Amino acid sequence: MSEVAGHFDFIELGQAIMKAREQQRITREELAEELGISARHLQSIEKEGQYPSFQLFIQLVTMFHISVDQYIHSDSPTEKTTLR
């Protein structure tokens, strides 16, 4: 996730969420219904870089086991770890 003047670009993380969802063969509509949001809102998160609420963000990365370090600290070398 690149940082521009204090602004994080959420597009890469949104795409990771979409990829993980698709790998589990969950449709956007199914996931949106499970989360209590509109499919359009989920599409905006996945494809347009719209920021989700913090609660929704935590639900998505937890549900799909996405490590956010690589997106938040993209300029730092990352090491594989089991720490969360």
SVG drawing of the C-alpha trace seen along z (x, -y; Angstrom):
<svg xmlns="http://www.w3.org/2000/svg" viewBox="-27 -15 41 37">
<polyline fill="none" stroke="black" stroke-width="0.4" points="0.0,0.0 1.7,-3.2 1.5,-6.3 1.0,-9.7 1.0,-12.7 -0.4,-10.6 -2.9,-8.9 -2.8,-5.1 -3.8,-3.6 -6.2,-0.8 -6.4,0.6 -3.7,3.3 -5.3,4.5 -8.7,4.4 -7.5,6.6 -6.0,9.1 -9.4,9.3 -11.0,9.9 -8.5,12.6 -8.9,14.4 -12.7,14.2 -12.6,15.7 -10.2,18.4 -12.7,19.5 -15.4,19.4 -17.5,16.9 -19.5,14.4 -19.4,10.7 -23.1,10.9 -22.8,13.8 -20.0,12.1 -21.8,8.7 -24.9,10.4 -22.9,12.2 -21.2,8.9 -24.4,6.9 -23.2,4.5 -24.2,3.9 -22.4,5.7 -21.7,2.3 -19.9,1.2 -17.8,4.4 -17.0,3.8 -15.8,0.3 -13.5,1.7 -12.1,4.4 -11.7,2.5 -11.7,-1.2 -9.7,-1.5 -12.5,-2.7 -11.7,-2.5 -13.9,-0.2 -14.8,-1.0 -12.3,0.3 -14.7,3.0 -15.3,4.2 -11.5,4.0 -10.8,6.3 -13.6,8.7 -12.2,9.0 -8.6,9.5 -9.4,11.9 -11.9,13.9 -9.4,14.3 -6.2,14.6 -4.6,11.6 -1.4,10.2 -1.6,6.4 2.1,5.7 3.1,6.0 0.6,3.4 1.0,0.9 4.8,1.1 5.4,1.7 8.7,-0.2 10.2,2.0 11.6,5.5 9.2,8.0 10.1,11.2 7.8,14.2 6.6,14.6 3.8,16.3 3.2,13.3 0.0,11.3"/>
</svg>
